[in-house]
Amino acid sequence: MRKCAVEIVAVLLVVGTVAGCGDDSSSSPTASTSELPATQTMTVLPFDPAAVTLISPFTPSHTGINVYTITGGHFLSPGTGIVTKIELNTGNGLPGGSNYGIRIHLTSTGLYAWYHFEVNGSISDQTQRDNILVALGDQVTAGQHIGNLVSLGKNAHVHFDMLDAGGRDAVQCPLVYFSSVVATTWESLYDAKILARTSKLPDLCNKVDTPNS
């Protein structure tokens, strides 16, 4: 899922221990979790957990984590940065929908946080704008409310990705960029929400595809 339209930014204040995802014994062309600089360890969840209804995991074929919320679910900047892209009607994600996106450049590291809002239906350009609470070029801080999900169906969600300095898909689970405290909170929320629906519990971060990938 990628972008198409307007550009923006956001910065990153981060401290702590990088959280691991899955078995670290697998080889990878990128740096392992332990090699990531401490400045990439964010201490704020990128969403308000109060509105979350479900979370779906990261797999190699799904390079991000989907966060499902009730309509109006709040999404937050994980760090200090600049909004570098705002996009309406992205043409990606759930088909037939009016999906919109926000990208934040976490300027202390050069990484990007990408939020793709997939509404599971059609909304006007104005409604998309009304639920994007930042503008291109805005400086944002950790925990700042940057946008809301308009949820028109049970499949509505925000696809959250951490992208590398070139703006490409990160090949690592987003959790590796967050402190151990935040990662544990995120994993606990994932466990609680998915166990309410199924007894099958893949990890939140997976190095191989799960049956439902």
Backbone torsions as a table, in degrees:
resi	resn	phi	psi	omega
1	MET	NA	122.6	-174.7
2	ARG	-136.3	-170.4	-168.9
3	LYS	-106.8	-178.1	-177.7
4	CYS	-154.0	-25.1	-163.9
5	ALA	-119.7	-106.8	-163.5
6	VAL	-87.8	153.3	-175.5
7	GLU	-104.6	148.0	179.8
8	ILE	-151.4	-167.3	177.5
9	VAL	-160.6	166.2	172.6
10	ALA	-162.3	146.1	-173.7
11	VAL	-104.0	174.0	-168.4
12	LEU	-133.7	118.0	171.4
13	LEU	-105.4	120.2	-172.8
14	VAL	-145.3	144.7	-178.9
15	VAL	-155.2	146.2	172.3
16	GLY	132.9	-160.9	-176.3
17	THR	-106.5	134.7	-179.3
18	VAL	-72.7	133.9	-179.0
19	ALA	-87.6	137.0	179.2
20	GLY	-80.2	157.6	177.5
21	CYS	-131.4	104.4	173.2
22	GLY	77.3	-160.0	-175.2
23	ASP	-82.1	116.1	-177.3
24	ASP	-77.2	-0.8	-177.2
25	SER	-77.2	-16.6	-179.4
26	SER	-69.1	140.8	177.7
27	SER	-77.6	150.6	-178.4
28	SER	-148.4	145.9	179.1
29	PRO	-73.6	-10.8	-179.4
30	THR	-105.9	173.3	-179.9
31	ALA	-61.5	143.3	175.7
32	SER	-73.7	168.4	-178.1
33	THR	-53.9	-44.4	-175.4
34	SER	-67.8	-18.5	-178.8
35	GLU	-89.2	-7.5	-179.0
36	LEU	-69.5	136.6	177.9
37	PRO	-60.8	148.5	178.7
38	ALA	-59.3	-27.1	-179.0
39	THR	-68.7	-8.1	176.2
40	GLN	-94.9	7.3	-176.0
41	THR	-97.3	98.5	-174.7
42	MET	-84.2	150.6	-171.6
43	THR	-115.7	12.0	-178.8
44	VAL	-129.9	131.8	173.0
45	LEU	-61.8	145.4	179.7
46	PRO	-83.5	14.4	179.6
47	PHE	-155.2	160.6	173.9
48	ASP	-87.4	116.3	-174.9
49	PRO	-65.7	-15.9	-174.8
50	ALA	-60.5	-31.9	-175.4
51	ALA	-99.1	1.1	-174.0
52	VAL	-73.6	133.8	177.5
53	THR	-110.1	-23.4	-178.1
54	LEU	-166.7	153.2	173.7
55	ILE	-133.3	134.0	176.8
56	SER	-112.1	149.1	-165.8
57	PRO	-82.7	166.9	171.9
58	PHE	-81.6	135.6	170.9
59	THR	-140.2	167.4	179.3
60	PRO	-57.4	-30.5	179.8
61	SER	-92.0	-4.2	177.9
62	HIS	-132.8	86.2	-169.4
63	THR	-82.8	69.0	178.0
64	GLY	172.4	-179.0	175.8
65	ILE	-121.9	130.1	177.7
66	ASN	-91.3	130.1	179.1
67	VAL	-117.0	115.1	-179.3
68	TYR	-95.7	134.8	178.5
69	THR	-138.7	166.0	167.1
70	ILE	-66.0	164.5	-179.3
71	THR	-61.9	138.1	-177.5
72	GLY	90.1	5.5	177.9
73	GLY	-56.7	135.1	-174.6
74	HIS	-88.3	136.7	174.9
75	PHE	-119.9	141.8	-167.2
76	LEU	-124.5	152.7	173.1
77	SER	-72.8	133.0	180.0
78	PRO	-77.7	-10.8	-178.1
79	GLY	-165.4	-173.6	178.8
80	THR	-81.4	140.4	-178.5
81	GLY	-178.6	-160.6	-178.0
82	ILE	-133.1	138.0	177.0
83	VAL	-75.5	120.0	-176.2
84	THR	-110.6	-11.4	179.0
85	LYS	-155.1	135.6	169.0
86	ILE	-131.0	132.1	-173.5
87	GLU	-136.0	129.1	173.9
88	LEU	-101.5	150.5	174.5
89	ASN	47.0	62.0	-171.3
90	THR	-65.9	-25.9	-177.7
91	GLY	78.9	4.1	178.6
92	ASN	-115.2	166.7	175.9
93	GLY	85.3	-146.2	-178.7
94	LEU	-57.0	132.1	-176.8
95	PRO	-70.6	151.1	175.4
96	GLY	71.6	13.6	-176.6
97	GLY	-110.8	163.7	175.7
98	SER	-99.4	79.6	-174.3
99	ASN	-89.2	147.9	-177.5
100	TYR	-136.6	160.1	-173.8
101	GLY	-141.1	155.3	175.7
102	ILE	-133.9	131.7	174.9
103	ARG	-121.5	134.4	-179.1
104	ILE	-119.2	128.9	174.8
105	HIS	-89.0	113.6	178.6
106	LEU	-82.8	91.0	-160.9
107	THR	-69.7	-17.6	178.3
108	SER	-73.4	-17.1	-178.4
109	THR	-122.5	-20.8	-175.1
110	GLY	88.1	-1.7	177.4
111	LEU	-80.1	164.3	179.4
112	TYR	-125.1	141.6	169.6
113	ALA	-105.0	128.8	-177.4
114	TRP	-118.9	125.1	177.7
115	TYR	-114.0	117.2	177.4
116	HIS	-111.7	111.2	-175.9
117	PHE	-88.1	112.4	-176.8
118	GLU	-111.7	106.9	-164.4
119	VAL	-85.3	-12.4	-178.2
120	ASN	63.8	39.5	-180.0
121	GLY	169.4	-170.2	-176.2
122	SER	-113.4	130.7	175.8
123	ILE	-133.3	162.3	-177.8
124	SER	-74.4	161.9	174.9
125	ASP	-58.1	-38.0	-178.1
126	GLN	-65.8	-39.4	177.8
127	THR	-64.8	-38.9	175.7
128	GLN	-60.1	-47.6	-179.7
129	ARG	-61.4	-39.7	-177.4
130	ASP	-63.7	-23.6	-177.8
131	ASN	-102.4	4.6	170.3
132	ILE	-104.0	113.8	-168.6
133	LEU	-99.8	10.4	176.7
134	VAL	-129.6	164.8	178.9
135	ALA	-121.9	159.2	178.1
136	LEU	-54.5	128.2	179.3
137	GLY	90.9	-8.1	178.4
138	ASP	-63.0	141.6	168.7
139	GLN	-89.1	133.6	-178.8
140	VAL	-123.8	160.8	-179.3
141	THR	-118.8	163.6	-179.9
142	ALA	-59.0	128.9	179.0
143	GLY	88.1	-2.7	-179.0
144	GLN	-68.7	135.3	177.9
145	HIS	-72.4	115.7	-174.6
146	ILE	-110.7	-18.6	-178.8
147	GLY	-173.8	165.4	178.5
148	ASN	-123.0	150.5	172.9
149	LEU	-91.2	126.3	168.7
150	VAL	-88.2	114.6	-175.6
151	SER	-106.0	113.5	-179.9
152	LEU	-108.1	6.7	-179.3
153	GLY	-172.9	171.6	-174.1
154	LYS	-67.0	-18.2	-179.3
155	ASN	-93.6	-0.1	-179.6
156	ALA	-63.7	136.4	-178.2
157	HIS	-163.7	170.6	170.2
158	VAL	-112.2	124.7	175.1
159	HIS	-87.4	117.9	-177.7
160	PHE	-108.4	124.7	-179.7
161	ASP	-126.0	146.2	164.2
162	MET	-104.5	122.7	-177.2
163	LEU	-106.0	152.3	-179.7
164	ASP	-76.3	-179.5	-174.8
165	ALA	-62.7	-20.8	177.3
166	GLY	-87.6	-0.2	-179.5
167	GLY	80.4	10.4	178.7
168	ARG	-86.3	168.0	176.5
169	ASP	-60.6	134.0	171.9
170	ALA	-72.2	142.2	179.1
171	VAL	-93.0	1.5	178.7
172	GLN	-109.4	151.8	175.4
173	CYS	-59.5	137.8	179.8
174	PRO	-54.5	-27.0	-176.7
175	LEU	-59.6	-26.5	-176.8
176	VAL	-68.5	-13.1	-179.8
177	TYR	-94.3	3.1	-176.6
178	PHE	-114.5	154.7	179.0
179	SER	-61.1	160.0	-179.6
180	SER	-61.3	-34.4	179.0
181	VAL	-64.9	-47.4	179.6
182	VAL	-65.6	-42.5	-179.6
183	ALA	-61.7	-41.1	178.6
184	THR	-64.8	-41.3	177.4
185	THR	-61.1	-45.5	-179.7
186	TRP	-62.3	-46.0	-179.4
187	GLU	-65.3	-38.5	178.7
188	SER	-65.1	-40.1	177.3
189	LEU	-65.0	-43.8	176.6
190	TYR	-57.7	-48.9	-179.5
191	ASP	-57.6	-46.7	-176.8
192	ALA	-64.2	-42.4	-176.2
193	LYS	-72.7	-40.6	-176.4
194	ILE	-77.1	-32.4	178.9
195	LEU	-69.5	-21.3	176.4
196	ALA	-70.9	-15.5	-176.0
197	ARG	-114.9	-27.7	-175.3
198	THR	-154.4	151.9	176.7
199	SER	-84.0	-12.2	178.9
200	LYS	-80.8	129.2	-173.8
201	LEU	-134.4	83.9	171.7
202	PRO	-67.2	161.1	175.4
203	ASP	-63.7	158.4	174.8
204	LEU	-68.6	-33.9	176.1
205	CYS	-115.6	122.7	-176.3
206	ASN	-126.8	134.4	177.9
207	LYS	-90.4	-6.9	171.7
208	VAL	-129.8	156.9	-180.0
209	ASP	-66.0	142.0	174.8
210	THR	-89.9	165.4	-178.0
211	PRO	-55.3	-29.3	-177.6
212	ASN	-99.3	11.4	-177.4
213	SER	-64.3	NA	NA
